Amino acid sequence: MSNHPISKALLFAVLANWGSPFETTAAQFIEVSAEIQTTQWVDQGTNKPPTVKVGSRTMRCVVGADTWLIEGEFFPTHNAWWFTGSNLIAQTVLTAYPSERPELFKRNHPEMMLGRKYTQTFDPSNGSPVSHPGGPFGSIEWEGTQFVNLPWLAFCSGAFLKREGRQIPLPRVDYWSYGLKYSDQAQIFKDSLGLPRVVDLCMTNGQPVCRYRVLESTNFMGWGIPLEFQVAQYRRDYQSGIWELSLTASGKVVALMEGQAPRLTLEAPDAAEQ
């Protein structure tokens, strides 16, 4: 591996489970947590320069050969997405009232109960994520689909990439990207999980839409796992026709270990907190 600062605990886990790149025995499940940092260039309309919005989330993934779980905090909810191998189950739980006056919010929005779990099942699923969890809380597009789509691409997309006729979801999904047609070229780790090392999403004329690169990786119990990656995404300005930068993102693994079969574990807050 190249010189790269990682925690002692993560380094110990990697070294303890180091295997040959030709090893065929892989862990049944792994658990990985990664910090995702993003910079968005947000369109402000005609004759206005875009504004910059930065964000950061730590996302947890549990990954098997044909199943995965992604979960993270998106104030005021905790959200999880579980691909069972055939269905995608999205679940959310309200962990705080999004108001400085929680009692007034409770009275005005009785349908939004602190601690209630809301679940939506997508049947069948092709194994790609969706931007919205279940429940009456709207979509995490407020915070950015990139915080789900990026950890999915980095750690959970292996089975999806084996599908014929696939279209890899863009990290950032908003109004400009709906209906966009593009193709992909991907280089994957040569193991049974098959995560991507390089992904290029391009229009038919060769215009890049998104580029994904793994900068650092390890062989963890027979699977190639990214430790650090970078992403750039572009969009076309509808008025000028010029393609411009839309999103840059980086991801860095902060924990990596052998895991257990994924399942939804979202818990309601303690009664004393409600």
C-alpha positions in Angstrom: 0.0 0.0 0.0 1.1 3.6 -0.5 1.7 6.0 2.4 -1.7 6.9 3.8 -2.7 7.9 7.3 -5.2 5.4 8.7 -6.2 4.7 12.3 -4.2 2.0 14.2 -7.4 0.0 14.7 -8.2 0.0 11.0 -4.5 -0.8 10.2 -4.6 -3.8 12.6 -7.8 -5.1 11.1 -6.4 -4.8 7.6 -3.2 -6.5 8.4 -4.8 -9.3 10.4 -7.0 -10.2 7.4 -4.5 -9.5 4.6 -4.8 -12.0 1.8 -3.2 -12.7 -1.6 -4.9 -10.8 -4.5 -5.4 -14.3 -6.0 -7.1 -15.7 -2.9 -10.6 -16.9 -3.6 -11.9 -17.3 -0.1 -13.8 -14.2 0.9 -15.5 -13.0 4.1 -19.2 -13.7 4.0 -20.0 -10.1 5.2 -17.9 -7.1 5.9 -18.8 -3.9 7.8 -17.3 -0.6 6.7 -17.8 3.0 7.9 -16.7 5.8 5.7 -16.6 9.6 6.1 -18.0 11.2 2.9 -17.1 14.9 2.3 -18.8 16.8 -0.6 -18.7 20.2 -2.2 -21.8 21.0 -4.3 -22.1 23.8 -6.9 -25.7 24.9 -6.6 -27.4 26.6 -9.5 -29.1 29.9 -8.5 -30.9 30.6 -11.8 -30.5 33.1 -14.6 -27.5 35.5 -14.4 -26.6 34.3 -10.9 -23.3 32.5 -10.1 -23.6 29.2 -8.4 -23.2 29.0 -4.6 -21.1 26.4 -2.9 -22.5 24.0 -0.3 -20.2 21.7 1.7 -21.3 18.6 3.6 -20.0 15.7 5.6 -21.5 12.4 6.7 -20.2 9.2 8.2 -22.1 6.3 6.6 -22.1 2.7 7.7 -22.4 -0.2 5.2 -22.7 -4.0 5.7 -21.9 -5.8 2.6 -22.3 -9.4 1.3 -22.0 -10.9 -2.1 -25.6 -10.2 -3.1 -27.0 -8.1 -0.2 -26.1 -4.9 1.5 -27.2 -2.3 4.1 -26.5 1.4 4.2 -27.4 3.6 7.1 -26.7 7.1 8.4 -28.0 10.2 10.2 -29.9 12.8 8.2 -31.2 15.3 10.7 -33.9 15.0 11.9 -34.1 11.3 10.9 -31.9 8.2 10.9 -32.3 6.4 7.6 -31.4 2.9 6.4 -31.6 1.1 3.1 -31.4 -2.8 3.0 -31.1 -4.7 -0.3 -32.2 -8.3 0.5 -31.1 -9.7 -2.8 -34.5 -9.1 -4.4 -36.2 -6.3 -2.6 -35.0 -2.9 -1.4 -36.4 -1.9 2.0 -36.0 1.8 3.0 -36.6 2.7 6.6 -36.5 6.0 8.6 -37.1 7.0 12.2 -37.7 10.5 13.5 -35.0 11.1 16.1 -35.6 14.8 16.8 -38.2 17.5 16.0 -36.9 19.9 13.4 -38.0 23.0 15.3 -36.8 25.2 18.1 -40.2 24.8 19.6 -40.7 21.0 19.7 -44.0 21.1 21.7 -45.6 23.4 19.1 -44.3 21.2 16.3 -45.8 18.1 17.9 -49.2 19.8 18.2 -49.1 21.0 14.5 -47.8 17.8 13.0 -49.3 14.9 15.0 -48.5 12.5 12.1 -44.7 13.0 12.7 -44.1 11.0 15.9 -40.7 10.9 17.5 -39.4 7.4 17.4 -41.9 6.0 14.9 -40.4 3.8 12.2 -41.6 4.2 8.6 -40.8 1.6 6.0 -41.2 1.4 2.3 -40.5 -1.7 0.2 -39.4 -1.5 -3.5 -40.3 -4.8 -5.1 -38.5 -6.0 -7.1 -35.3 -4.0 -7.0 -32.3 -4.1 -9.3 -29.9 -3.5 -6.3 -29.4 0.2 -6.8 -30.3 2.7 -4.0 -33.3 5.1 -3.9 -33.0 8.6 -2.6 -36.1 8.6 -0.3 -36.7 6.5 2.8 -40.2 5.6 4.0 -42.4 7.9 6.0 -43.8 11.4 5.7 -40.5 13.2 6.0 -39.9 13.9 2.3 -36.7 13.1 0.6 -33.0 13.2 1.6 -32.5 15.2 -1.6 -32.5 18.1 0.8 -29.2 16.8 2.1 -28.0 15.3 -1.1 -28.4 11.8 -2.6 -24.6 11.6 -2.9 -24.4 10.5 0.8 -26.3 7.3 -0.2 -25.2 6.8 -3.8 -21.5 7.2 -3.1 -21.1 4.6 -0.3 -23.3 2.3 -2.4 -21.0 2.7 -5.5 -17.8 2.3 -3.4 -18.9 -0.7 -1.2 -22.2 -2.1 -2.3 -22.4 -2.1 -6.1 -20.7 -5.3 -6.9 -23.8 -7.4 -7.7 -25.4 -4.5 -9.6 -22.3 -4.1 -11.9 -22.8 -7.7 -13.0 -26.2 -7.0 -14.5 -26.9 -6.6 -18.2 -28.3 -3.2 -19.3 -27.3 -1.5 -16.1 -27.2 2.3 -15.6 -25.1 3.3 -12.7 -26.9 6.0 -10.6 -25.3 9.4 -10.5 -24.0 10.4 -7.1 -26.0 13.7 -7.1 -29.5 13.4 -8.5 -31.6 16.6 -9.0 -33.8 18.2 -11.6 -31.1 18.6 -14.3 -30.2 14.9 -14.3 -33.7 13.4 -14.8 -33.8 11.5 -18.1 -30.1 11.9 -18.7 -28.8 9.1 -21.0 -25.2 8.0 -20.5 -23.1 4.9 -20.6 -20.4 3.6 -18.2 -17.0 2.2 -18.4 -15.8 0.4 -15.2 -12.7 -1.4 -14.0 -13.5 -3.7 -11.1 -11.5 -5.6 -8.5 -10.9 -9.2 -9.7 -12.7 -11.1 -6.9 -16.1 -12.5 -6.1 -17.5 -9.2 -4.8 -16.4 -7.1 -7.8 -16.4 -3.5 -6.5 -15.3 -0.8 -8.9 -11.8 0.7 -9.0 -12.5 3.2 -11.8 -15.9 4.4 -13.2 -16.5 6.8 -16.0 -20.0 7.9 -16.9 -20.1 9.6 -20.3 -22.6 10.9 -22.9 -22.6 9.4 -26.3 -20.3 12.2 -27.6 -17.7 11.4 -24.9 -18.6 14.3 -22.5 -17.8 13.1 -19.0 -20.8 13.2 -16.6 -19.1 11.6 -13.6 -15.6 10.2 -12.8 -14.9 7.9 -9.8 -11.4 6.8 -8.7 -10.2 4.6 -5.9 -6.9 6.1 -4.5 -6.2 3.6 -1.9 -7.5 0.0 -1.4 -6.8 -3.2 0.5 -7.5 -6.9 0.1 -9.7 -7.6 3.1 -10.4 -11.3 3.6 -10.3 -11.9 -0.2 -12.2 -8.8 -1.3 -10.8 -5.6 -2.8 -12.1 -2.8 -0.6 -11.6 0.9 -1.2 -9.9 2.8 1.6 -10.1 6.2 -0.1 -11.8 7.5 -3.2 -12.5 10.7 -5.1 -15.4 11.7 -7.4 -16.2 14.6 -9.8 -19.6 15.1 -11.3 -20.6 17.5 -14.1 -23.8 19.0 -15.4 -24.9 20.8 -18.5 -26.2 24.4 -18.1 -29.5 24.5 -20.0 -29.1 28.1 -21.1 -25.5 28.2 -22.2 -25.1 24.5 -23.1 -21.7 24.5 -21.3 -20.8 21.6 -19.1 -19.7 22.7 -15.6 -18.6 21.1 -12.3 -21.6 20.1 -10.2 -20.1 18.0 -7.3 -16.7 17.0 -5.9 -16.5 14.4 -3.2 -14.1 12.3 -1.3 -14.5 9.2 0.9 -12.2 7.7 3.5 -12.7 4.5 5.5 -12.7 5.0 9.2 -13.6 1.5 10.3 -13.4 -1.9 8.6 -14.2 -5.3 10.1 -15.8 -8.6 9.5 -19.6 -8.2 9.8 -22.8 -10.2 10.2 -25.7 -10.6 7.9 -27.4 -7.2 7.4 -30.7 -6.4 9.0 -32.6 -3.2 9.9 -31.8 -2.1 13.4 -33.2 1.4 13.7 -34.3 2.0 17.2 -36.6 4.6 18.6 -35.2 7.2 21.1 -35.6 6.6 24.8 -38.9 7.6 26.2 -37.2 10.2 28.3 -36.1 12.0 25.1 -39.6 12.2 23.6 
